[in-house]
Amino acid sequence: MTGFVLRRLGYGVPVLLGVALVVFLTVKLVPGDPVALLAGTGASEQTKDALRHSLGLDQNLFVQFWRWLTKALHGDLGTSIAQHRPARELVVSAFGNTLVLAAYALILALVLGVILGGVSALRPGTVLGRICSAISSISVSAPQYSVALLFIVYVSLGTGAFPVSGMHGATGGGPGDLLWHGFLPALTSALVPAGMIGRVFRASLMDVLRQDFVEALRARGLPRRTVLLHAVHNTLPSLLTMAGLQVGYLLGGVVFVETIFSWPGLGQLLFTSISTRDLPVTQAGVLVSAAVFVGVNIVVDTAHALIDSRVRNA
């Protein structure tokens, strides 16, 4: 098992290096001069040249990338141009809020996905089963931006049942207040993962229910609940893999949701930093998102290997 984990970690290193290179080069292609933003509008050319030299921006791209990567490996992700604070501090704070939203959304996605997939697999020819299949397809296809606006207009403003934005009320609050404020953004974020999980779980469960060992369990007279538990256990590897992929999606793909609901997470921070051309924060945010995504995949592969011995022996 240790060898399996080490191999997965080894696969993640070149991926992160590739992501770091792409992020660095992409930011370099963004129009605008970061030195001009740092120096201010009234700075002279001599001041800009001195600042450019101190930041190493007068070096070739390879040297700049190596310096940036070396600093990043030591935890130095640069300084925010807009807020004049360490980019790592801003990204870590925002990422913590994104983790809260992602965990909330993942729980909702798993519950909804398993219910939709399970009902549609166990009742394939009934009206209820077809409705669950249709909901799974619609949730995957529905754009988050439109769904968020519908929730705000008809659920939040229309009924007043849930707040429009933020993580807490004006005076703060406990976990209950956080769950209340986070329900609509978490539900919006969970729709696509729920649909994906539901469709994968449905296909996997129907395939397992057709296998010979299920018929053998039924022939032995085992209760239907016990047979179903055995079938569900055999769907765990595919379900776990899909859930892990959705974790990566939730951590890096909720920009619109966080922006619309004013959730102070990494998505909103990246949106703001891109809008203000705060390049160090943009680089740090994308790099952290990629690192977490790779880490989640390694954890999911390890859990998959623990469940299925064929994976770790491959």
Secondary structure, 3 states (H helix, E strand, C coil): CHHHHHHHHHHHHHHHHHHHHHHHHHHHHCCCCHHHHHHCCCCCHHHHHHHHHHCCCCCCHHHHHHHHHHHHHCCCCCECCCCCCEHHHHHHHHHHHHHHHHHHHHHHHHHHHHHHHHHHHHCCCCHHHHHHHHHHHHHHHCCHHHHHHHHHHHHHHHHCCCCCCCCCCCCCCCHHHHHHHHHHHHHHHHHHHHHHHHHHHHHHHHHHHCCHHHHHHHHCCCCHHHHHHHHHHHHHHHHHHHHHHHHHHHHHCCHHHHHHCCCCCHHHHHHHHHHCCCHHHHHHHHHHHHHHHHHHHHHHHHHHHHHCHHHHCC
